[in-house]
Amino acid sequence: MARVQVDTPAPEFVLEDWTGREVRPSDFKGSQNVVLVFNRGFS
């Protein structure tokens, strides 16, 4: 398993939010913190 160092910028990626809108980390750069939650067993 890869380990990430503290203060390492996240790579750019695209995910859908709960409304189906595409969201990228760069959408929040400099304005907000981003929290990712990975739920196992949900589809």
C-alpha positions in Angstrom: 0.0 0.0 0.0 1.4 3.4 -1.0 1.8 6.0 1.8 1.3 9.7 1.3 3.3 12.2 3.2 1.6 15.1 5.1 1.1 18.2 3.0 1.4 16.3 -0.3 -0.9 17.8 -2.9 -3.6 15.4 -4.2 -3.4 14.4 -7.9 -6.1 15.8 -10.2 -9.1 13.5 -10.6 -12.8 13.7 -11.3 -15.6 12.2 -9.1 -19.3 12.7 -9.1 -21.0 14.2 -6.0 -24.3 13.0 -4.6 -26.2 15.0 -7.3 -24.2 13.6 -10.2 -22.2 16.8 -10.8 -18.5 16.3 -11.7 -16.1 17.6 -9.0 -12.4 18.1 -9.2 -9.9 18.9 -6.4 -8.9 22.0 -8.3 -12.5 23.3 -8.0 -11.7 24.0 -4.3 -8.1 25.1 -4.6 -7.4 27.9 -2.2 -10.9 28.2 -0.9 -11.9 25.0 1.0 -10.6 21.8 2.5 -11.7 18.6 0.8 -12.6 15.4 2.6 -12.9 12.1 0.6 -15.0 9.3 2.0 -14.9 5.8 0.5 -17.8 3.6 1.6 -17.1 -0.1 1.1 -19.9 -2.3 -0.1 -22.1 0.4 -1.6 -22.8 0.7 -5.3 
